[in-house]
Amino acid sequence: MTDNDGSKHAVVIERSFDAAVDLIWRMWTEPEHFKEWYGPMGARILVAEMDVRVGGRRLVGMAIEAPSGPMQMWFTGEYREVVENERLVYTEAMSDENGNVLSPADMGMPEGHPVRTEVRVELENVGGRTKMVMTHAGIPSDSPGATGWTMALDKLAAYVGARSAR
């Protein structure tokens, strides 16, 4: 659940991968894989702590080269739903490097940005390929966050493609 009406503000991206569902699941749930594709182009994932179980905590640290210079962004959350190879739901909030939640205003976000958002990843085997629907409720579909997700999922497709080519 988000702090606002997720139906008004959500990024929904559907992708199809020429890979088995269990591989795509691992991309979302195993830190060593997640670090390879998450974030917009040019971002580096410094930390990916993932206790993938209902109630488990996550902490992700990202380094980005912004127009104003290098910056770090941290996100924390909790896993709400974990159905292996099928559905992953977690909350996300901006935080410091220790996982202490920061207010959106402190992070320079526009008024009305929720403290917590929700990411839902649904996977389906379609003839040996994986259909993935990622919904990030709580951020507008025309926001920089939406652009970041598009770039990240492009990186995911390239990473999975490179692994499949081996």
N, C-alpha and C positions, 0 to 999 in steps of 0.2 A: 504494500500500500504506500502511496506517496502522500506528501503533505498537500497536494492539490488534486484537481480533477485530471487524472492521467489521460482521459479520453480526448481532452482538448489539446494537450501538449504531450506528444509522443513521437518518437522516431521509430518507424517500423521499416525494417529492411529484410527482404527475402532474398536468399542466395541459394544456389544449387552448386554442390561440389561433386567432382568426380572422385569421391572417396567414401569409404564405409563410415557409417554413423559413429562407430566406436572411435575412429580416428578424430573426427570433428569434436566429439565429446572430450577427448584428451586435450585437444587444443584449448578448450575452455577451462579445464580443471587441473591441468598439470603445469605448475609454475614455469618449468624450463621451456615448455612450448608456448605458453601464454606470453612470456617475455619477448618472444621472437616476432610477434605480430601485433600486439596490442598498441593502440595509440595512433595518432596521425603520422603522416610521413615525416621523417626526421626526428621523431621522438625515440628516446631510449627508455626502457623500463629498468629502473634501478633495483626495485624490490617487488616481488610478487609472492606474498604470503597467502596461502589459500587452504583453509581448513574446510574442505568441501563435504559438509554434512549439515543437516538442518540445525540452525543455531550456531554454526561455525562462523568464525570471523575471517575477513579478508582485508588485506592492506596492500595497496599498489602505489608505488612511487614512480613518477615519470619525469624525465628531464627533457625540456623542450628549448629550442633556440627561438625565442620570441623577438619581434622587431626591437624591443627595448633591451634585448640581451638574454643571456641564459636564465632559465627559471626552472623551478621544480614544482610539480603538482602532486598532491597526495590524495588518495581516495580510500575510504574505509567502508565497510558494510558487513552485512550478515546474510548468510544463506538462509532463504526461507523455504525453498523447495528443491529437492535433489532427487530426480528420478533418472537413474543412470541410462545414458544413451537416448534419452527422451526429452527431459525438461530440466532446466536449471533456472532458478529464480533467486536473485539477491538484491539487497538494497545497496545504495551507493550514496556517500556523502563526502564532500570535500573535508580534508582533515590535515593535521600536521603529521610529521613523520612517525609519531607515536600512536596515531589512530584517534587522536582527540578531534572530535567533529568541530569544524569551523563554520561560522555563519556565512551564507552566500554574500552578504554585504561586505564582510571582512575580506572576501576573495575578489571583490570588484564585480560581482555578478549583478545583473539588473534586478530592480525591485520586483518582488513576486516570485523569484526563483526559489523553489522548495529547498529545504535543508536536506531532505532525503528523497532520492528517486528510486525507481525500481527497474532492474534489467531482467528480462525474461527471454530465455533462449529455448526454442522448441526445435527438435530434430526429428526428421522422419526419413526412413529408408524408402526410396522410390526407385525400384529397379536396380539396386546396387549403388545408386548415387544417394547423396544426402541433401534433402531439402531442409534449410535452416531458416527460421523466422526469428529475428531478434527485435524485441520491442523494448525501448528505453522510455518508460513513462515518466513524465515530469519535466522533459525538456522539449522545446518547440521543434517541429520538423524542419524549420528553416534556420536553426541556430548553428553557431560554430560547433557545438557538440555533435550535431547531425553530420556535418562535414567530416569531423574527426572519425565518427563511426564508419562512414563510407570509406575513408582512407584505410582505417584499420582492417576492415573486412576485405579490401583489395589486397592488403598485405597478407591476410590469412589465406586467401585464395592462392597467392603466389607461393607462400610457405608450404601449403598442402600440396600444390602442384610439384614443387621441387622435391618434396619427400616421396611422392608417388613415382617420380621419374627415376628414382635410384634403383 
